[in-house]
Amino acid sequence: MKIGELRMHCGNCSIVDYCGNPYGYRICGQERFSDMDDSEYRRIAETLTDIKTFPDCKGCERSSCEAYRFSENDYDDDDCENRDERLDFYCAQVADYVYSVMIGKESEHNE
């Protein structure tokens, strides 16, 4: 399905894992991806290997935040204060990568 056709029906696509918080970073709200299939977005996103750490998380005591926060050994009752921003930061990096790959393919196609 084309990303532009999703119109923020969150969870009704294969790229929900690459969206931020409900009122944060949303892929289907970006015109640059409106003509792209969600399956193609996911395929490209899965090739990204270089993710930068959210700057506010530097020095955090948790070595692997997601694995720690949602494991059976999670005894910490305090929510991470940067969780929402960290997720949006991650999703924006993925989107920028997918877009750069998409533009590169269009350039190759037009040559």
N, C-alpha and C positions, 0 to 999 in steps of 0.2 A: 504494500500500500504506500502511496506517496505520503511523505511526511506532512505536506501542506494540507492533506485531507484529514489528518488526525484531529485537528482542531481541539487540542487539549483534552481528549478523551483518555485521560491518564490510565495507563495499564492495558489499553487495547492495542498494543503494538509490541514489537520485539525489541524496542530500544528504551523501554522504561528504566532499565538499569543505568542508562546514561543520562537520565534527567536528574536535576537537582530536587530541591524541596518543592512541595506543591505551589508555594508562592515565590519560588526562587527561579533557578535556571531551567528553562523548558526549551527543548529542541524544536518542537512543532510550532512554537511561537516565533521562530526565526525564519524570515523569508529566504535566506540563503540556502535553506534545505528544502524548500517547498516542493521542488520537482524531483527530489531524490527519494528512492524507495527506502523504507525503514530497514529492510533486510540488507541493502547495500551499505547503509550507514553502520549497521552492526558489524558487518564483515570487515569494513575498514577500521572501525574503532577497536576491534579485537587485535589488530596488528600493532597498536601503540604500545611501546615499551618504556618510553621516557616520561614519567609523570613527576612533576615537581611537587615537593611538599608544601602544604599551605604554610606561609611564613609564620603565622601565629602559633603553629604547632611545634616549631623548633624548640628543643629543650624539654619537651613533654616527657614525663616519666613512662608513659605507656609505649612499649616498643612497637606494637602493631595494634593500632586503635580499633579497627573493625573486628579483628579476630578476638581481641580482649573484651570489647564491649558486648559482644553477642555470644560469648562462649558460656559453657556451663560453669566455668570458674570465675565468672564476673560477680565479684562481691562488692563492687564499688557502686553505691547508690547515687553518686553524683553524676549527672549528665555532663558530657563534655561541653564546655561553653562555646567551642568553635565548631561543633558538629555540622550545623547547617551551612555555615560559610565554607567549611572544608569540602563538603559535598558539592556545592555550587562551583567552587574553584576547580575541583577535579573534573566536573562535567564540562566546564568551559574549556579546559585544556583538551579534552577529547574532541569537542566540537571544532575547535580551531585546527586540530590535526586532521580530522575528517575533511574539513573544508579545504585545507591545503592540498590534500591528496586528490580531492575532487577537482580542484582548479588545475592541478598538474595533469590530470587525465584529459581534461578539456583542452588544455594547451597542446598536448600530444596529438589529440584527435584533429585539431584545427591546422596542424602543420602539414 
